[in-house]
Amino acid sequence: MIMKNKILACLFSITLLLGISSCTDLLELEPLDKTSAEDLLASTKGLKTLMATLYNSIPMEDFSFYPADGGFNKYGWGGGLQSTFRLPMYTDEATASAGSGVGPVVFSYWPYSEIRQTNKFFESLEKVKADLNETTYKQLKSEAHFIRAYIYFGLAKRYGGVPLIDKVLDGEYVAGSGNEGLYIPRSTEKETWNFILKELDLAIENMPVVSDAAERKYRATKWAALALKSRVALHAASVAKYWNHAPLSGDAVSSNLAKMDAADATAFYQQCIDASTQLIENGGFSLYKPHPADRTEAAKNFQNLFLTSNEEIIFVKAYLDGTSVPNQGHSWDIYYNPSQTSPGFHKWGRYSPTLDLADVFEDYSDNGKGESAKIVTRTDGNEDYIYTDPNRIDLSLPFKQYDDPMEPFLNKDARFQASIIFPGATWKNTKIVIQGGMIKSNGKVVAYATDSETKNGVTYYTYGAEGAAEFSGFYKMGSSDDANYTCSGFLIRKYLQEGKTVMGVSNSSTTPFIDFRLAEIFLNYAEAVAESGQGDAAKAKGYLNALRKRAGHQDEISLTLANVLKERKVELAFEGFRYWDLMRRREFHTLFAGTRRTALVPMVDLRGDVPKYIFVRANNYYDEFANGRTFPADNGYYQSIPGRNTNNLIENPGH
């Protein structure tokens, strides 16, 4: 797949390396796949064109990755409502405001044309080696190893063992094309993971060690390769350790094509530890503003981490404004701003973080345990109840009454404040109104329906305000085309640009996407140590607590697997990790077995002299309507192999 419609920030590496005047020039280059590679590599223009095409093959799950639309490299509104869906919406982190199911996300990613193109680059690079200086030659070769490793990682985490092709085959081989004369069988899953890690070792060997802080974020350097190795090795280790937790069988299992052994985990965990250590200790990166003065500053710092260029970022993708440069930019601010601050596009407020996730965040009791603190809705401490329908709440129960809808959230972890817009929060100088019902003076409960009551000369409304542009929650649920309001009681804040006005036009957002940052590497190291007993436990504990102290906590918690995984949920929320964490640890099918994700429904209570607010825990509207969500344990962890009618490859379990 050769494309010119997507610019990676790492393309700046080519600009810096080759002296290209601008990335806009690069965008104007047509793919030259029919021109001989020798001719391409013999000229500066050809060299940058071919390398740019390779970078476009990286399967980065960024702002332009729409899983429900079929995968990578999708732009514009072409997928309709599905274009607003994100990977976290198929987990317990969030759901689409119009409703979404859970994993597995199934789409065809079978990039053997990109692999062939990368192999062709390697072959052609050797032919013109004499015309390049050694630094340029090593740089290009290392970048190609990094890209090929990233592509195979995208394959391995979806299919297990795949055909490993590291050279240009005679003819126009593309796996699944029916060219049986060039048939390449699947390698085992273990061989595939080892191949990816070897590719990264080859990349690391000659990648540049860039000292300029800005430059190293926008190019594939040694540090980006080490970060990818840390991520890959942890994934492989988890699959090995937990493979038996799912009931998988079939020819692919008996042939070890979709199978790992627990004994293999040790070596993979060690590779994760080694790569993480090398990056942490030698990369020169540091946490962004690790010592806040207070919780308020901690929240503001964490919000800005994703909006500014800073010392925590290892590898990032940048965007141009799609309103001025065709097929660029993304639509995060367009789709996900609250209704009250919508920039004017016809879809907004489409991201609904779950109560399940909100409950995971700590408060600031800081007792050394690091326990999650559920949002308080009752005075008896019972927060395990859930209503299927908030219209049917039992008013005799001791619901806690609040004077202001934002009170339950004020003591929550700074990362909650920075990542989630909650009822009563201020966003763009606007108090965000999220309300799903009311209790009338006579005790009648009205939820998810338009109603009002006037009390002491003031009119109160079910949704918190009269006009649809004056509130941001629970309206139009069940009408997918108009479901522009949270269905969970929360909206996303992470990545949204609070201080910038964005046009109400598709692809007009330019917030960079952080692919790798130091916090992930801290957590990868800590998890690998906690799981394997290898590495330095004291350092792992230090990394874990450094993240909490950056969030304003004063205590220290112990290094346990439970603490690491909880910290991973809150630190990396909405960044795309949760889906793959559930996949690699084989937890999806136990978490989702007829499961309903949950919502927090604020209601104004008019029974007393002074109106109060209560909060009701309820099943998500769409999950309840679907009678729960279930993950298929027998075939969900591996996708079906594409093109089996022609490629003769052994099928994956359950397909």
C-alpha positions in Angstrom: 0.0 0.0 0.0 1.7 3.1 -1.2 0.3 6.4 0.1 1.0 10.0 0.1 -1.9 11.2 2.2 -0.4 10.7 5.6 2.6 12.5 7.1 4.5 11.1 10.0 6.4 13.4 12.2 9.3 11.1 11.9 9.4 12.2 8.2 11.2 15.2 9.6 14.1 12.8 10.0 14.4 12.6 6.3 14.2 16.4 6.0 17.1 16.7 8.5 19.0 13.9 6.9 18.8 14.9 3.3 18.3 18.7 3.5 14.8 18.8 2.1 13.4 22.2 2.2 10.0 21.3 3.7 7.7 18.4 4.4 5.1 20.1 2.2 7.5 19.4 -0.7 7.5 15.8 0.4 3.7 15.6 0.3 3.7 16.7 -3.3 5.8 13.7 -4.4 3.8 11.1 -6.3 4.6 7.4 -5.3 7.1 6.1 -7.7 6.6 2.4 -7.3 7.0 1.7 -11.0 10.4 3.5 -11.2 13.4 1.3 -10.6 14.7 1.5 -7.0 18.2 2.2 -8.3 17.0 5.3 -10.1 15.1 6.4 -7.0 18.0 5.9 -4.7 20.4 7.6 -7.1 18.8 10.9 -6.5 17.9 13.0 -3.5 14.3 13.3 -4.6 14.0 9.6 -5.2 15.7 8.7 -1.9 13.3 10.8 0.2 10.3 9.5 -1.8 11.1 5.9 -1.1 11.9 6.4 2.5 8.8 8.5 3.0 6.7 5.7 1.6 8.3 3.3 4.0 7.5 5.5 7.0 3.9 5.7 5.8 3.8 1.9 6.3 4.2 2.1 10.1 1.0 0.8 11.7 0.8 3.5 14.3 -2.6 3.4 16.1 -2.8 7.2 16.2 -5.5 9.8 15.8 -6.2 8.6 12.3 -6.6 5.0 13.2 -10.2 4.1 13.1 -10.6 0.4 14.1 -14.2 0.1 13.1 -13.5 1.4 9.6 -10.9 -1.2 8.8 -7.7 0.0 10.3 -4.9 2.3 9.3 -4.4 5.3 7.1 -8.0 6.4 7.0 -8.9 10.1 6.6 -12.0 12.2 6.4 -15.6 11.2 7.1 -15.6 8.3 4.7 -16.5 5.8 7.4 -19.5 7.7 8.7 -20.2 7.3 12.4 -17.5 4.7 12.6 -14.9 7.3 12.0 -15.5 8.6 15.6 -14.8 5.3 17.2 -11.4 4.6 19.0 -9.7 1.5 20.3 -10.5 2.3 24.0 -14.2 2.2 23.1 -13.9 -1.5 22.7 -12.6 -2.0 26.3 -13.7 -1.1 29.8 -12.1 2.4 29.4 -14.8 4.0 27.3 -17.6 3.5 24.8 -18.8 5.6 21.9 -21.6 8.0 22.9 -23.7 6.2 20.2 -22.8 2.9 21.7 -20.0 0.4 20.9 -19.3 -3.2 21.6 -16.1 -4.7 22.9 -13.1 -6.4 21.3 -12.0 -8.2 19.3 -11.7 -5.5 16.7 -11.5 -7.4 13.4 -10.1 -5.8 10.3 -7.8 -6.9 7.6 -4.2 -5.9 8.2 -2.0 -8.0 6.0 0.7 -5.7 4.8 2.9 -7.9 2.7 3.1 -5.4 -0.1 4.6 -2.9 2.4 7.0 -5.7 3.6 8.0 -6.3 0.0 8.6 -2.6 -0.5 10.8 -2.5 2.6 12.7 -5.5 1.4 13.2 -3.9 -1.9 14.6 -0.8 -0.2 17.2 -3.0 1.6 18.2 -4.6 -1.6 18.5 -1.4 -3.5 20.3 0.4 -0.8 23.1 -2.2 -1.1 23.4 -1.4 -4.8 24.0 2.3 -4.2 26.0 1.9 -1.0 29.2 3.1 -2.7 27.5 6.4 -3.5 26.4 7.2 0.1 28.5 8.3 3.0 28.7 5.7 5.8 26.5 7.7 8.2 23.7 8.1 5.7 23.9 4.4 4.7 23.7 3.2 8.3 20.9 5.7 9.1 18.7 4.5 6.2 19.4 0.8 6.9 18.6 1.2 10.5 15.4 3.1 9.9 14.3 0.4 7.5 14.9 -2.3 10.1 12.8 -0.2 12.6 10.0 0.1 10.1 10.0 -3.6 9.2 10.0 -4.5 12.9 7.0 -2.2 13.5 5.0 -3.7 10.6 5.7 -7.3 11.8 4.6 -6.2 15.3 1.3 -5.1 13.9 1.0 -8.6 12.4 2.2 -10.7 15.3 -0.1 -9.1 17.9 -3.1 -9.9 15.6 -2.2 -13.2 14.0 0.5 -14.8 16.1 3.1 -16.6 13.8 3.1 -15.2 10.2 5.2 -15.7 7.1 8.6 -14.1 7.7 9.9 -12.6 4.5 13.1 -10.6 4.7 14.1 -10.4 1.1 12.6 -9.6 -2.3 11.1 -12.7 -3.8 11.1 -13.3 -7.6 7.8 -12.1 -9.1 5.2 -9.9 -7.5 4.7 -12.0 -4.4 2.0 -10.7 -2.0 0.8 -13.1 0.6 -2.7 -14.2 -0.2 -2.3 -13.3 -3.9 -2.6 -17.0 -5.1 1.0 -17.2 -6.3 1.6 -20.7 -5.0 5.0 -20.9 -6.5 6.1 -18.3 -4.0 4.2 -19.7 -1.1 5.8 -19.0 2.3 4.4 -20.9 5.3 3.7 -19.3 8.6 6.6 -19.3 11.1 5.8 -20.2 14.7 4.6 -17.5 17.0 7.8 -17.6 19.0 9.9 -17.4 15.9 7.9 -14.4 14.8 8.4 -12.5 18.0 12.1 -13.3 18.0 12.4 -12.0 14.4 10.9 -8.7 15.4 13.2 -8.3 18.3 16.2 -9.2 16.1 15.1 -6.5 13.6 15.1 -4.0 16.5 18.5 -5.0 17.6 19.8 -4.4 14.0 18.0 -1.0 14.1 19.5 -0.1 17.5 23.0 -1.0 16.4 23.4 1.8 14.0 20.6 4.2 14.8 21.8 7.8 15.5 22.1 9.0 19.1 20.6 12.4 18.6 21.4 15.0 21.2 19.0 17.7 20.1 15.9 17.3 22.2 13.4 18.5 19.5 15.0 16.5 16.7 15.0 13.2 18.4 11.3 13.3 18.9 10.6 13.6 15.2 12.8 10.8 13.8 13.3 7.1 14.4 16.4 7.2 16.6 18.0 4.5 18.7 15.7 5.6 21.5 12.6 5.0 19.5 13.8 1.5 18.6 14.6 0.7 22.2 11.1 2.0 23.2 9.5 -0.3 20.5 11.6 -3.2 21.7 10.4 -2.6 25.3 6.8 -2.7 24.1 7.3 -5.7 21.9 9.2 -7.8 24.4 6.6 -7.1 27.1 3.8 -8.1 24.7 5.5 -11.3 23.8 6.3 -12.2 27.4 2.7 -11.7 28.5 1.3 -13.8 25.6 3.8 -16.6 26.6 2.9 -16.4 30.3 -0.8 -16.2 29.9 -1.5 -18.1 26.7 -3.0 -21.0 28.5 -5.6 -18.7 30.1 -7.8 -18.9 27.0 -9.3 -22.1 25.6 -7.6 -22.3 22.2 -7.2 -25.3 20.0 -6.8 -26.4 16.4 -4.0 -27.0 13.8 -2.4 -23.5 14.4 -2.1 -24.4 18.1 -0.7 -27.9 17.6 1.8 -26.4 15.1 2.8 -23.6 17.5 1.7 -21.0 14.9 -0.7 -19.5 17.4 0.8 -20.8 20.6 3.4 -19.8 23.2 4.8 -21.6 26.2 5.1 -20.1 29.7 8.7 -21.1 29.7 9.4 -18.6 26.9 8.2 -15.7 29.0 11.4 -15.4 31.1 13.6 -14.5 28.1 11.1 -12.0 26.7 10.7 -10.3 30.1 14.5 -9.9 30.3 14.6 -8.3 26.9 12.0 -5.8 28.0 14.0 -5.0 31.1 17.2 -4.6 29.2 15.8 -2.4 26.5 13.9 -0.3 29.1 17.0 0.1 31.2 19.2 1.2 28.3 16.6 3.8 27.3 15.9 5.1 30.8 19.5 5.4 31.9 21.1 6.6 28.6 18.4 8.3 26.6 18.4 11.6 28.4 14.6 11.7 28.8 12.8 12.7 31.9 9.3 12.9 33.2 7.5 16.2 32.3 7.4 18.4 35.4 7.8 15.6 37.9 7.6 17.8 41.1 4.3 19.8 41.1 3.7 22.2 43.9 0.1 20.9 44.5 -2.6 18.8 43.0 -4.0 21.6 40.9 -0.6 22.1 39.3 -0.2 18.4 38.8 -3.4 18.2 36.9 -2.5 21.2 34.7 0.9 19.7 34.0 -0.5 16.3 33.0 -3.0 17.9 30.7 -0.2 20.0 29.0 2.0 16.9 28.7 0.0 15.9 25.6 -0.2 19.4 24.1 3.4 20.6 24.3 6.8 19.5 23.1 8.6 18.2 26.2 11.4 16.0 27.5 9.2 13.0 28.2 8.4 12.4 24.5 10.5 9.7 22.8 8.7 9.5 19.4 5.8 11.5 18.1 3.8 12.0 15.0 2.9 15.6 13.9 0.0 16.8 11.8 -0.5 19.7 9.4 -3.9 21.5 9.3 -6.1 19.6 7.0 -8.1 22.7 6.1 -5.1 24.1 4.3 -3.1 21.0 3.4 -5.4 18.3 1.9 -5.7 14.9 3.7 -3.8 16.1 6.7 -4.7 16.8 10.3 -7.1 14.8 12.4 -10.5 15.4 14.0 -10.0 14.8 17.7 -11.3 18.3 18.7 -14.1 18.1 16.2 -15.6 14.8 17.4 -15.0 14.9 21.1 -15.6 18.4 22.4 -18.6 18.7 24.7 -21.8 19.9 23.2 -21.5 23.2 25.0 -18.1 23.9 23.3 -18.6 22.2 20.0 -16.7 23.8 17.2 -19.7 23.5 14.9 -19.2 20.1 13.1 -22.3 17.9 12.9 -20.8 15.3 15.2 -19.4 16.1 18.7 -19.3 14.7 22.2 -18.8 11.2 20.9 -16.3 9.9 23.5 -17.8 8.5 26.8 -15.2 7.3 29.4 -16.8 4.7 31.7 -17.5 4.8 35.4 -15.5 1.6 35.5 -12.4 3.6 34.7 -13.3 6.6 36.8 -13.5 4.4 39.9 -10.0 3.1 39.3 -8.3 6.5 40.1 -7.1 7.1 43.6 -8.0 9.9 45.9 -5.4 11.7 48.1 -5.7 9.7 51.3 -2.1 8.6 50.5 -2.0 5.8 53.0 0.7 3.8 51.3 -1.7 1.3 49.8 -2.4 3.0 46.4 -6.0 1.7 46.4 -8.6 2.9 43.9 -11.2 5.2 45.4 -14.7 4.7 44.0 -16.8 7.8 43.5 -19.0 8.2 46.6 -22.7 8.0 45.8 -24.1 6.7 49.1 -23.6 7.4 52.8 -23.5 3.7 53.8 -20.3 3.0 51.8 -22.1 0.6 49.5 -20.7 1.4 46.0 -21.2 -2.1 44.6 -24.9 -1.6 43.6 -25.8 -1.0 39.9 -29.2 -0.1 38.4 -30.3 -1.5 35.1 -32.5 1.6 34.7 -32.0 4.8 36.7 -35.8 5.5 36.5 -36.2 2.6 39.0 -34.0 3.8 41.8 -35.1 3.1 45.4 -35.3 6.5 47.1 -35.4 4.9 50.5 -31.7 4.1 50.1 -29.1 6.5 51.6 -27.9 8.4 48.5 -25.4 11.0 49.4 -26.6 14.5 48.6 -24.3 17.2 47.2 -24.7 20.9 46.9 -22.7 21.0 43.6 -22.4 18.3 40.9 -18.6 18.6 40.9 -18.1 17.8 44.6 -17.6 14.0 44.3 -14.6 14.5 42.0 -12.6 17.2 43.8 -10.3 14.8 45.7 -9.6 12.5 42.7 -6.1 11.9 41.3 -4.8 14.7 39.2 -4.7 12.5 36.2 -8.4 12.0 36.5 -8.9 15.8 36.5 -6.6 16.1 33.5 -7.9 13.2 31.4 -11.7 13.3 32.0 -14.3 16.0 31.9 -16.7 15.3 34.7 -20.0 16.8 35.8 -19.6 20.4 36.8 -16.0 20.6 35.5 -14.8 23.8 33.9 -13.8 23.5 30.2 -13.0 26.4 28.0 -14.3 28.8 30.6 -17.6 26.9 30.6 -19.2 24.9 33.4 -20.0 21.6 31.7 -23.5 20.4 32.5 -23.8 16.6 32.6 -27.1 15.5 34.1 -29.3 12.5 33.3 -32.4 13.0 35.4 -34.3 14.6 38.2 -36.3 13.7 41.3 -39.4 15.8 41.4 -40.8 17.4 44.5 -43.4 14.6 44.7 -40.8 11.9 44.5 -41.3 10.9 40.9 -38.0 9.9 39.2 -37.4 11.0 35.6 -34.3 9.8 33.8 -33.2 9.9 30.2 -36.3 11.9 29.2 -37.1 15.6 28.7 -39.0 17.1 31.7 -38.8 20.1 34.0 -40.2 21.5 37.2 -40.3 25.0 38.6 -39.5 25.4 42.3 -39.2 28.7 44.1 -39.3 30.6 40.9 -36.4 28.5 39.3 -37.0 26.0 36.5 -35.0 22.8 36.7 -34.5 20.4 33.8 -33.9 16.7 33.5 -30.7 17.3 31.5 -29.6 20.3 33.6 -30.6 23.0 31.1 -33.4 23.8 28.7 -31.6 23.9 25.3 -29.6 21.1 23.7 -26.6 23.4 23.3 -26.6 24.2 27.0 -25.9 20.7 28.3 -23.6 17.8 27.4 -25.0 14.6 28.8 -27.4 11.7 28.2 -29.5 13.3 25.5 -30.6 11.4 22.3 -29.4 8.1 23.5 -30.6 5.4 21.1 -30.5 7.7 18.2 -27.0 7.0 16.9 -26.8 9.8 14.4 -27.7 12.4 17.1 -26.0 10.9 20.1 -23.6 13.8 20.6 -23.7 13.7 24.4 -22.0 11.5 26.9 -23.8 8.2 27.7 -21.6 7.5 30.7 -21.6 10.7 32.7 -18.0 11.6 31.6 -16.3 13.1 28.5 -12.7 13.0 27.5 -10.3 15.8 28.2 -6.9 14.2 27.3 -5.5 15.5 23.9 -8.3 18.1 23.5 -6.9 21.6 23.0 -8.5 23.8 25.6 -6.7 27.0 24.7 -7.1 26.9 21.0 -10.2 27.4 18.8 -10.4 24.7 16.2 -12.5 25.1 13.1 -15.6 22.9 12.8 -14.2 21.1 9.8 -13.0 17.6 9.6 -9.2 17.1 9.9 -8.5 20.6 11.3 -6.9 19.4 14.6 -3.1 19.4 14.7 -2.3 18.0 18.2 0.7 15.7 17.9 0.2 12.0 18.7 2.8 10.6 21.2 3.7 7.1 20.2 6.3 6.6 22.9 6.9 8.5 26.1 9.0 7.7 29.1 6.1 6.9 31.4 5.2 3.9 29.3 8.8 2.6 29.6 8.7 3.1 33.4 5.6 0.9 33.5 6.9 -1.7 31.1 10.0 -2.1 33.3 8.0 -2.3 36.5 5.6 -4.9 35.0 8.4 -7.0 33.7 10.1 -7.0 37.0 6.9 -7.7 39.0 6.0 -10.6 36.6 9.4 -12.2 36.4 11.4 -11.4 39.5 14.2 -10.3 37.3 15.7 -6.8 37.1 16.0 -4.3 39.9 12.9 -4.3 42.2 14.0 -1.1 43.9 14.3 0.8 40.6 10.9 -0.6 39.5 9.3 0.7 42.7 10.9 4.0 42.1 9.6 4.3 38.6 6.1 3.4 39.8 6.1 6.0 42.5 7.7 8.7 40.3 4.5 8.7 38.2 2.3 9.0 41.3 4.4 11.8 42.7 4.2 13.6 39.4 0.4 13.3 40.0 0.7 15.0 43.4 0.8 12.0 45.7 3.1 12.1 48.7 3.3 8.5 49.8 5.0 5.5 48.3 3.4 2.2 47.4 5.0 -1.2 47.1 5.9 -2.9 43.9 3.1 -5.4 43.2 1.7 -6.5 40.0 -1.7 -5.2 41.0 -0.3 -1.8 41.7 1.6 -1.7 38.4 -1.5 -2.7 36.4 -3.7 -0.1 38.2 -1.1 2.6 37.6 -1.0 1.6 34.0 -4.7 2.1 33.7 -4.7 5.6 35.0 -1.5 6.9 33.5 -2.0 5.5 30.0 -5.8 5.9 29.9 -7.2 6.6 26.3 -3.8 6.2 24.7 -4.7 2.8 23.1 -2.8 0.6 25.6 -5.8 -1.0 27.4 -7.0 -3.0 24.4 -3.7 -4.6 23.8 -3.1 -5.1 27.6 -6.3 -7.1 27.8 -5.3 -9.1 24.7 -1.7 -9.9 25.6 -2.6 -10.8 29.2 -5.6 -12.9 28.0 -8.0 -11.0 30.3 -10.6 -10.0 27.7 -12.9 -13.0 28.0 -13.0 -13.0 31.8 -13.6 -9.3 32.0 -16.4 -9.4 29.4 -18.7 -12.3 29.9 -22.2 -10.8 29.6 -20.7 -7.7 31.1 -22.3 -4.2 31.2 -20.0 -1.2 31.4 -21.2 1.3 33.8 -22.3 5.0 33.9 -22.7 7.6 36.6 -26.0 9.5 36.3 -26.2 12.8 38.1 -29.8 13.8 39.1 -31.1 17.0 40.7 -33.2 16.2 43.8 -36.0 18.6 44.3 -37.7 17.0 47.3 -36.2 19.3 49.9 -36.3 23.0 50.4 -32.9 23.4 48.7 -32.2 21.4 45.5 -29.4 18.9 45.9 -27.6 16.5 43.6 -27.4 12.7 43.8 -25.4 10.3 41.7 -26.7 6.9 40.5 -24.6 4.0 39.3 -26.3 2.4 36.3 -25.5 0.0 33.5 -24.5 1.7 30.3 -27.6 2.3 28.2 -26.3 0.5 25.1 -24.7 -2.4 26.9 -27.9 -3.0 28.9 -29.9 -2.9 25.6 -27.5 -5.5 24.1 -27.9 -7.7 27.2 -24.2 -7.3 28.0 -21.0 -7.7 26.1 -19.0 -10.9 25.7 -15.6 -11.6 24.3 -15.2 -14.8 22.3 -12.4 -16.8 24.2 -12.1 -19.5 21.6 -11.3 -17.2 18.6 -11.0 -13.6 19.8 -7.3 -13.5 20.6 -6.2 -14.3 17.1 -7.7 -12.9 13.9 -8.6 -15.1 10.9 -5.8 -15.4 8.4 -6.7 -13.4 5.2 -6.7 -15.0 1.8 -6.6 -18.6 2.9 -8.3 -19.9 -0.2 -5.2 -19.0 -2.2 -2.2 -18.8 0.2 -2.5 -22.2 1.8 -1.8 -20.9 5.3 -3.0 -22.7 8.4 -6.0 -21.0 9.9 -6.0 -19.5 13.5 -8.0 -21.0 16.4 -11.7 -20.9 16.2 -11.9 -19.5 12.6 
